[in-house]
């Protein structure tokens, strides 16, 4: 058994062969994570002392990061006592992962290749989550896909998902071909640590591409229900798509000091808005990144590019929170 010490003074024990992430969870401690496969990079941290070894490939780490002593806690186990530059996310410690039956309540087309699926769960299920987290839908033969929850907690307990069609995708064929109201499915969750943080800042910046806007919508609903969360702060929402049809939702910002900036990478001549990529648009706007917190959700490419560019421009590394959509069929 090894002892793992965190930067905020907390510690937990870890068995050889069990990932640091799973060992922490078993001890009631929640570390940053998302995909749990080594691809998203959300659980990235630095080993301050001690030795670890890989359990699976850390595909999202660069050679430079590996040389600097960075690891992914979902991919590494401790070889002895270790200290890592990570903190316990106390607010997420009370979240209970559950497997539940659910039924499709409604299906609505948001865009040519995006549907909104609303699910209802048993009334006594007490399914609790933080806006920003995701769940897994479990289909036939155990097929499982992850989707961000697109709404803050509702009185009726219903859950909204925004689902993009994937060519030849096995669950996509169901969502866009056979799915109908009252279908019985299973879900497991909530997962991930993508959620609002209480940090000293002047700007709260959301970066999203595609259906990465779903958890942003949920967090904005949370803010609208409790404006004190953002008192004295400006909210900036950058949402990237390829064509105008990809911008299928407009945030409601009444009562908030907020701006919505849609950005298109393949805009036509009729488009009067911003062009390019969301992270570039943010840099062009010359926001004081040293006084900002960024929440980014979308493609792996956007997440990695945004993290690198924004931290190089002054954003504190620990003020960049993300949830990368790892590709699957």
FIPAKE-722920 format. One record per residue (C-alpha): residue in one letter; z, y, x. Coordinates in Angstrom, 1 decimal, decimal comma. Example, Ala and Ser with C-alpha at 12.3 -4.5 7.8 and 13.67 -1.06 7.14 Angstrom:
FIPAKE-722920
atom r=A | pz=7,8 | py=-4,5 | px=12,3
atom r=S | pz=7,1 | py=-1,1 | px=13,7
END
This chain:
FIPAKE-722920
atom r=X | pz=0,0 | py=0,0 | px=0,0
atom r=X | pz=-0,9 | py=3,5 | px=1,3
atom r=X | pz=0,5 | py=6,9 | px=0,3
atom r=X | pz=-2,0 | py=9,5 | px=-0,7
atom r=X | pz=-0,8 | py=13,1 | px=-0,5
atom r=X | pz=-2,5 | py=15,9 | px=-2,4
atom r=X | pz=-2,8 | py=19,6 | px=-1,4
atom r=X | pz=-0,5 | py=20,7 | px=-4,2
atom r=X | pz=2,3 | py=18,5 | px=-2,8
atom r=X | pz=2,0 | py=15,6 | px=-5,3
atom r=X | pz=1,3 | py=12,0 | px=-4,0
atom r=X | pz=0,5 | py=8,6 | px=-5,3
atom r=X | pz=0,2 | py=5,0 | px=-3,9
atom r=X | pz=-3,1 | py=3,3 | px=-3,4
atom r=X | pz=-3,9 | py=-0,3 | px=-2,8
atom r=X | pz=-6,6 | py=-1,4 | px=-0,4
atom r=X | pz=-9,8 | py=-2,1 | px=-2,3
atom r=X | pz=-9,0 | py=0,3 | px=-5,1
atom r=X | pz=-10,7 | py=3,7 | px=-5,1
atom r=X | pz=-8,7 | py=6,8 | px=-4,6
atom r=X | pz=-9,8 | py=8,0 | px=-8,0
atom r=X | pz=-8,7 | py=4,9 | px=-9,8
atom r=X | pz=-5,4 | py=4,7 | px=-7,8
atom r=X | pz=-4,6 | py=8,2 | px=-8,8
atom r=X | pz=-5,3 | py=7,5 | px=-12,5
atom r=X | pz=-3,1 | py=4,4 | px=-12,3
atom r=X | pz=-0,3 | py=6,7 | px=-11,1
atom r=X | pz=-0,8 | py=9,2 | px=-13,9
atom r=X | pz=-2,6 | py=11,7 | px=-11,7
atom r=X | pz=-6,1 | py=13,1 | px=-12,6
atom r=X | pz=-8,5 | py=14,1 | px=-9,9
atom r=X | pz=-11,8 | py=15,8 | px=-10,4
atom r=X | pz=-14,5 | py=13,3 | px=-11,4
atom r=X | pz=-17,6 | py=12,8 | px=-13,6
atom r=X | pz=-20,1 | py=10,0 | px=-13,1
atom r=X | pz=-17,9 | py=7,6 | px=-11,1
atom r=X | pz=-21,0 | py=6,3 | px=-9,3
atom r=X | pz=-21,2 | py=8,5 | px=-6,2
atom r=X | pz=-24,2 | py=10,4 | px=-7,4
atom r=X | pz=-22,9 | py=13,6 | px=-9,0
atom r=X | pz=-20,6 | py=14,8 | px=-6,2
atom r=X | pz=-17,9 | py=16,2 | px=-8,6
atom r=X | pz=-15,1 | py=14,2 | px=-6,9
atom r=X | pz=-16,0 | py=15,5 | px=-3,5
atom r=X | pz=-13,0 | py=16,4 | px=-1,3
atom r=X | pz=-12,0 | py=16,6 | px=2,4
atom r=X | pz=-9,7 | py=14,2 | px=4,2
atom r=X | pz=-7,1 | py=16,3 | px=6,0
atom r=X | pz=-5,6 | py=13,3 | px=7,9
atom r=X | pz=-5,7 | py=9,5 | px=7,8
atom r=X | pz=-8,6 | py=7,1 | px=7,4
atom r=X | pz=-10,6 | py=5,9 | px=4,4
atom r=X | pz=-13,5 | py=3,4 | px=4,0
atom r=X | pz=-16,4 | py=3,2 | px=1,6
atom r=X | pz=-16,4 | py=0,9 | px=-1,4
atom r=X | pz=-19,9 | py=2,0 | px=-2,5
atom r=X | pz=-22,5 | py=4,4 | px=-1,3
atom r=X | pz=-21,7 | py=8,2 | px=-1,4
atom r=X | pz=-25,2 | py=9,1 | px=-2,3
atom r=X | pz=-24,5 | py=12,8 | px=-3,1
atom r=X | pz=-23,0 | py=13,6 | px=0,3
atom r=X | pz=-25,2 | py=15,2 | px=3,0
atom r=X | pz=-25,0 | py=14,2 | px=6,6
atom r=X | pz=-23,3 | py=17,5 | px=7,3
atom r=X | pz=-20,6 | py=16,9 | px=4,7
atom r=X | pz=-19,9 | py=13,4 | px=6,0
atom r=X | pz=-19,6 | py=14,8 | px=9,5
atom r=X | pz=-17,1 | py=17,4 | px=8,2
atom r=X | pz=-14,9 | py=14,7 | px=6,9
atom r=X | pz=-15,8 | py=15,0 | px=3,2
atom r=X | pz=-15,6 | py=12,0 | px=0,9
atom r=X | pz=-16,1 | py=11,0 | px=-2,7
atom r=X | pz=-12,8 | py=9,7 | px=-4,2
atom r=X | pz=-14,7 | py=7,4 | px=-6,6
atom r=X | pz=-16,3 | py=5,7 | px=-3,6
atom r=X | pz=-13,5 | py=5,5 | px=-1,0
atom r=X | pz=-10,2 | py=3,6 | px=-0,5
atom r=X | pz=-7,3 | py=4,4 | px=1,8
atom r=X | pz=-6,9 | py=2,3 | px=5,0
atom r=X | pz=-3,4 | py=3,8 | px=5,5
atom r=X | pz=-1,5 | py=6,9 | px=4,6
atom r=X | pz=-3,9 | py=9,7 | px=3,8
atom r=X | pz=-3,8 | py=13,4 | px=2,9
atom r=X | pz=-6,8 | py=14,9 | px=1,0
atom r=X | pz=-7,6 | py=18,5 | px=-0,1
atom r=X | pz=-7,4 | py=17,7 | px=-3,8
atom r=X | pz=-5,1 | py=18,7 | px=-6,7
atom r=X | pz=-3,7 | py=16,9 | px=-9,7
atom r=X | pz=-5,4 | py=18,3 | px=-12,9
atom r=X | pz=-2,2 | py=18,2 | px=-15,0
atom r=X | pz=-3,9 | py=19,4 | px=-18,2
atom r=X | pz=-6,1 | py=16,3 | px=-18,3
atom r=X | pz=-3,2 | py=13,9 | px=-17,6
atom r=X | pz=-2,4 | py=13,5 | px=-21,3
atom r=X | pz=-5,9 | py=12,6 | px=-22,4
atom r=X | pz=-6,2 | py=9,0 | px=-23,5
atom r=X | pz=-9,5 | py=7,1 | px=-23,1
atom r=X | pz=-10,2 | py=5,1 | px=-26,2
atom r=X | pz=-12,9 | py=2,7 | px=-27,5
atom r=X | pz=-13,6 | py=3,3 | px=-31,2
atom r=X | pz=-16,1 | py=2,5 | px=-33,9
atom r=X | pz=-18,0 | py=5,4 | px=-35,1
atom r=X | pz=-20,8 | py=6,1 | px=-37,7
atom r=X | pz=-23,6 | py=8,5 | px=-37,6
atom r=X | pz=-22,8 | py=11,3 | px=-40,0
atom r=X | pz=-26,1 | py=13,2 | px=-39,6
atom r=X | pz=-29,1 | py=13,7 | px=-37,4
atom r=X | pz=-31,0 | py=16,9 | px=-37,0
atom r=X | pz=-33,9 | py=17,9 | px=-34,8
atom r=X | pz=-33,1 | py=20,8 | px=-32,5
atom r=X | pz=-36,3 | py=20,8 | px=-30,5
atom r=X | pz=-39,4 | py=18,6 | px=-30,1
atom r=X | pz=-37,5 | py=16,3 | px=-27,8
atom r=X | pz=-33,8 | py=17,0 | px=-28,7
atom r=X | pz=-31,8 | py=15,8 | px=-31,6
atom r=X | pz=-28,3 | py=16,7 | px=-32,7
atom r=X | pz=-26,3 | py=13,6 | px=-33,7
atom r=X | pz=-23,0 | py=14,1 | px=-35,5
atom r=X | pz=-20,6 | py=11,2 | px=-35,4
atom r=X | pz=-17,5 | py=10,5 | px=-37,5
atom r=X | pz=-14,6 | py=8,4 | px=-36,2
atom r=X | pz=-11,8 | py=6,7 | px=-38,2
atom r=X | pz=-9,4 | py=9,2 | px=-39,7
atom r=X | pz=-6,4 | py=7,7 | px=-37,9
atom r=X | pz=-8,1 | py=7,5 | px=-34,5
atom r=X | pz=-6,5 | py=10,6 | px=-33,0
atom r=X | pz=-9,5 | py=11,1 | px=-30,7
atom r=X | pz=-8,4 | py=14,0 | px=-28,5
atom r=X | pz=-10,4 | py=15,6 | px=-25,7
atom r=X | pz=-10,9 | py=18,9 | px=-23,9
atom r=X | pz=-14,1 | py=20,9 | px=-24,5
atom r=X | pz=-16,5 | py=20,0 | px=-21,6
atom r=X | pz=-15,7 | py=16,3 | px=-21,5
atom r=X | pz=-18,2 | py=13,5 | px=-22,3
atom r=X | pz=-18,2 | py=10,2 | px=-24,0
atom r=X | pz=-20,2 | py=6,9 | px=-23,7
atom r=X | pz=-22,1 | py=5,5 | px=-26,7
atom r=X | pz=-22,2 | py=1,7 | px=-26,5
atom r=X | pz=-25,3 | py=0,2 | px=-28,1
atom r=X | pz=-26,7 | py=-3,3 | px=-28,5
atom r=X | pz=-26,0 | py=-5,8 | px=-25,7
atom r=X | pz=-23,4 | py=-3,4 | px=-24,2
atom r=X | pz=-26,0 | py=-0,8 | px=-23,3
atom r=X | pz=-24,2 | py=2,4 | px=-22,6
atom r=X | pz=-25,2 | py=6,0 | px=-22,1
atom r=X | pz=-23,1 | py=9,1 | px=-21,5
atom r=X | pz=-23,4 | py=12,3 | px=-23,6
atom r=X | pz=-21,4 | py=15,6 | px=-23,5
atom r=X | pz=-19,5 | py=16,5 | px=-26,6
atom r=X | pz=-21,1 | py=19,6 | px=-28,0
atom r=X | pz=-18,2 | py=21,0 | px=-30,0
atom r=X | pz=-14,6 | py=21,9 | px=-29,7
atom r=X | pz=-12,1 | py=19,8 | px=-31,6
atom r=X | pz=-12,9 | py=20,0 | px=-35,4
atom r=X | pz=-10,4 | py=19,7 | px=-38,2
atom r=X | pz=-12,5 | py=16,8 | px=-39,6
atom r=X | pz=-12,6 | py=15,1 | px=-36,2
atom r=X | pz=-16,4 | py=14,9 | px=-36,1
atom r=X | pz=-18,2 | py=14,9 | px=-32,8
atom r=X | pz=-21,5 | py=16,5 | px=-32,1
atom r=X | pz=-24,0 | py=15,3 | px=-29,4
atom r=X | pz=-27,2 | py=16,9 | px=-28,2
atom r=X | pz=-29,5 | py=14,1 | px=-27,1
atom r=X | pz=-32,8 | py=14,6 | px=-25,2
atom r=X | pz=-35,6 | py=12,0 | px=-25,5
atom r=X | pz=-36,2 | py=10,0 | px=-22,3
atom r=X | pz=-39,6 | py=8,4 | px=-22,0
atom r=X | pz=-39,2 | py=4,6 | px=-22,3
atom r=X | pz=-35,5 | py=5,1 | px=-22,6
atom r=X | pz=-33,9 | py=2,2 | px=-24,3
atom r=X | pz=-31,4 | py=4,3 | px=-26,3
atom r=X | pz=-33,9 | py=7,0 | px=-26,8
atom r=X | pz=-36,1 | py=4,6 | px=-28,7
atom r=X | pz=-33,1 | py=4,2 | px=-31,1
atom r=X | pz=-32,2 | py=7,8 | px=-31,4
atom r=X | pz=-35,7 | py=9,0 | px=-32,0
atom r=X | pz=-37,0 | py=6,0 | px=-34,0
atom r=X | pz=-34,5 | py=4,0 | px=-35,8
atom r=X | pz=-31,2 | py=5,9 | px=-36,0
atom r=X | pz=-30,1 | py=6,9 | px=-39,5
atom r=X | pz=-26,9 | py=8,2 | px=-41,2
atom r=X | pz=-24,1 | py=5,7 | px=-41,6
atom r=X | pz=-25,3 | py=3,5 | px=-38,7
atom r=X | pz=-22,3 | py=1,8 | px=-37,0
atom r=X | pz=-21,9 | py=2,4 | px=-33,2
atom r=X | pz=-19,1 | py=2,3 | px=-30,7
atom r=X | pz=-17,9 | py=5,0 | px=-28,4
atom r=X | pz=-15,6 | py=5,2 | px=-25,4
atom r=X | pz=-14,0 | py=8,3 | px=-24,0
atom r=X | pz=-13,4 | py=11,0 | px=-23,3
atom r=X | pz=-14,3 | py=11,1 | px=-19,6
atom r=X | pz=-14,7 | py=13,7 | px=-16,9
atom r=X | pz=-12,8 | py=16,7 | px=-15,8
atom r=X | pz=-15,3 | py=19,4 | px=-16,7
atom r=X | pz=-13,2 | py=21,9 | px=-18,6
atom r=X | pz=-12,0 | py=25,5 | px=-18,6
atom r=X | pz=-9,5 | py=26,3 | px=-15,8
atom r=X | pz=-6,9 | py=29,0 | px=-15,6
atom r=X | pz=-8,1 | py=30,9 | px=-12,5
atom r=X | pz=-7,8 | py=34,5 | px=-11,4
atom r=X | pz=-11,3 | py=35,9 | px=-11,9
atom r=X | pz=-13,3 | py=38,8 | px=-13,4
atom r=X | pz=-16,3 | py=36,8 | px=-14,4
atom r=X | pz=-16,7 | py=33,4 | px=-16,2
atom r=X | pz=-20,2 | py=32,1 | px=-15,5
atom r=X | pz=-21,9 | py=29,2 | px=-17,3
atom r=X | pz=-25,0 | py=27,7 | px=-15,8
atom r=X | pz=-26,9 | py=25,1 | px=-17,8
atom r=X | pz=-30,2 | py=23,4 | px=-17,8
atom r=X | pz=-31,6 | py=21,4 | px=-20,8
atom r=X | pz=-28,9 | py=19,7 | px=-22,9
atom r=X | pz=-26,4 | py=20,7 | px=-20,3
atom r=X | pz=-25,8 | py=23,5 | px=-22,7
atom r=X | pz=-23,9 | py=21,1 | px=-24,9
atom r=X | pz=-20,5 | py=21,2 | px=-23,1
atom r=X | pz=-21,0 | py=25,0 | px=-22,7
atom r=X | pz=-21,2 | py=25,3 | px=-26,5
atom r=X | pz=-18,0 | py=23,3 | px=-26,8
atom r=X | pz=-16,2 | py=25,5 | px=-24,3
atom r=X | pz=-17,4 | py=28,7 | px=-26,0
atom r=X | pz=-16,1 | py=27,4 | px=-29,3
atom r=X | pz=-12,8 | py=26,9 | px=-27,5
atom r=X | pz=-12,8 | py=30,5 | px=-26,3
atom r=X | pz=-13,8 | py=31,8 | px=-29,7
atom r=X | pz=-10,7 | py=30,0 | px=-31,1
atom r=X | pz=-8,5 | py=31,5 | px=-28,4
atom r=X | pz=-9,9 | py=34,7 | px=-27,0
atom r=X | pz=-6,8 | py=35,2 | px=-24,9
atom r=X | pz=-8,2 | py=32,6 | px=-22,5
atom r=X | pz=-10,8 | py=35,2 | px=-21,3
atom r=X | pz=-8,9 | py=38,4 | px=-21,8
atom r=X | pz=-10,2 | py=41,1 | px=-19,4
atom r=X | pz=-13,1 | py=38,9 | px=-18,2
atom r=X | pz=-16,9 | py=39,0 | px=-18,7
atom r=X | pz=-18,7 | py=35,9 | px=-19,8
atom r=X | pz=-22,2 | py=35,2 | px=-18,6
atom r=X | pz=-24,3 | py=32,3 | px=-20,0
atom r=X | pz=-27,4 | py=31,3 | px=-18,1
atom r=X | pz=-29,4 | py=28,6 | px=-19,8
atom r=X | pz=-32,5 | py=27,3 | px=-18,1
atom r=X | pz=-35,5 | py=25,5 | px=-19,6
atom r=X | pz=-39,2 | py=25,1 | px=-18,9
atom r=X | pz=-40,8 | py=26,6 | px=-22,0
atom r=X | pz=-39,5 | py=28,8 | px=-24,9
atom r=X | pz=-39,1 | py=25,7 | px=-27,1
atom r=X | pz=-36,4 | py=24,5 | px=-24,8
atom r=X | pz=-34,1 | py=27,3 | px=-25,8
atom r=X | pz=-33,1 | py=25,8 | px=-29,1
atom r=X | pz=-29,7 | py=27,5 | px=-29,6
atom r=X | pz=-28,2 | py=31,0 | px=-29,3
atom r=X | pz=-24,5 | py=31,4 | px=-28,6
atom r=X | pz=-22,3 | py=33,4 | px=-30,9
atom r=X | pz=-20,5 | py=36,0 | px=-28,8
atom r=X | pz=-18,9 | py=38,2 | px=-31,5
atom r=X | pz=-15,6 | py=39,6 | px=-30,3
atom r=X | pz=-16,3 | py=38,5 | px=-26,7
atom r=X | pz=-17,4 | py=40,4 | px=-23,7
atom r=X | pz=-20,4 | py=38,2 | px=-23,1
atom r=X | pz=-24,1 | py=38,1 | px=-22,3
atom r=X | pz=-26,6 | py=35,3 | px=-22,9
atom r=X | pz=-29,4 | py=35,1 | px=-20,3
atom r=X | pz=-32,1 | py=32,4 | px=-21,1
atom r=X | pz=-34,3 | py=31,6 | px=-18,0
atom r=X | pz=-37,6 | py=29,8 | px=-18,1
atom r=X | pz=-39,3 | py=28,1 | px=-15,1
atom r=X | pz=-42,7 | py=27,7 | px=-16,9
atom r=X | pz=-42,8 | py=30,8 | px=-19,1
atom r=X | pz=-46,0 | py=31,9 | px=-20,9
atom r=X | pz=-47,3 | py=35,4 | px=-21,1
atom r=X | pz=-45,5 | py=36,0 | px=-24,4
atom r=X | pz=-42,1 | py=35,3 | px=-22,8
atom r=X | pz=-40,2 | py=38,6 | px=-22,4
atom r=X | pz=-37,1 | py=37,1 | px=-20,7
atom r=X | pz=-36,1 | py=35,9 | px=-17,3
atom r=X | pz=-38,2 | py=33,6 | px=-15,1
atom r=X | pz=-37,3 | py=31,1 | px=-12,4
atom r=X | pz=-34,1 | py=29,1 | px=-12,1
atom r=X | pz=-30,6 | py=29,8 | px=-13,5
atom r=X | pz=-28,9 | py=29,9 | px=-10,1
atom r=X | pz=-31,5 | py=32,3 | px=-8,8
atom r=X | pz=-31,1 | py=34,5 | px=-11,8
atom r=X | pz=-27,4 | py=34,7 | px=-11,3
atom r=X | pz=-27,9 | py=35,7 | px=-7,6
atom r=X | pz=-30,4 | py=38,4 | px=-8,7
atom r=X | pz=-27,9 | py=39,9 | px=-11,0
atom r=X | pz=-25,6 | py=40,7 | px=-8,0
atom r=X | pz=-22,4 | py=39,6 | px=-9,8
atom r=X | pz=-19,2 | py=39,7 | px=-7,6
atom r=X | pz=-19,1 | py=35,9 | px=-6,9
atom r=X | pz=-15,8 | py=36,3 | px=-5,0
atom r=X | pz=-14,3 | py=37,2 | px=-8,4
atom r=X | pz=-16,1 | py=34,6 | px=-10,4
atom r=X | pz=-15,6 | py=31,0 | px=-11,7
atom r=X | pz=-18,8 | py=29,0 | px=-12,3
atom r=X | pz=-19,2 | py=26,1 | px=-14,7
atom r=X | pz=-22,5 | py=24,3 | px=-14,2
atom r=X | pz=-23,9 | py=21,5 | px=-16,2
atom r=X | pz=-27,4 | py=19,9 | px=-16,1
atom r=X | pz=-29,7 | py=18,2 | px=-13,6
atom r=X | pz=-28,4 | py=16,9 | px=-10,3
atom r=X | pz=-30,9 | py=19,1 | px=-8,6
atom r=X | pz=-29,6 | py=22,3 | px=-10,2
atom r=X | pz=-26,0 | py=21,4 | px=-9,6
atom r=X | pz=-26,5 | py=20,7 | px=-5,9
atom r=X | pz=-28,8 | py=23,8 | px=-5,4
atom r=X | pz=-26,4 | py=26,1 | px=-7,3
atom r=X | pz=-23,3 | py=24,9 | px=-5,4
atom r=X | pz=-24,9 | py=25,4 | px=-2,0
atom r=X | pz=-26,5 | py=28,8 | px=-2,9
atom r=X | pz=-23,5 | py=30,3 | px=-4,7
atom r=X | pz=-20,8 | py=29,3 | px=-2,2
atom r=X | pz=-23,0 | py=30,6 | px=0,6
atom r=X | pz=-23,1 | py=33,9 | px=-1,4
atom r=X | pz=-19,3 | py=34,2 | px=-1,6
atom r=X | pz=-18,2 | py=32,0 | px=-4,5
atom r=X | pz=-15,0 | py=30,2 | px=-3,5
atom r=X | pz=-15,8 | py=26,5 | px=-3,3
atom r=X | pz=-12,9 | py=25,6 | px=-5,6
atom r=X | pz=-14,3 | py=28,0 | px=-8,2
atom r=X | pz=-17,4 | py=25,9 | px=-8,8
atom r=X | pz=-16,9 | py=23,3 | px=-11,5
atom r=X | pz=-19,8 | py=21,0 | px=-12,5
atom r=X | pz=-21,0 | py=18,0 | px=-14,5
atom r=X | pz=-24,3 | py=16,6 | px=-13,3
atom r=X | pz=-26,5 | py=14,6 | px=-15,7
atom r=X | pz=-27,2 | py=11,5 | px=-13,7
atom r=X | pz=-30,6 | py=10,1 | px=-14,8
atom r=X | pz=-30,9 | py=6,9 | px=-16,7
atom r=X | pz=-33,2 | py=5,3 | px=-19,3
END
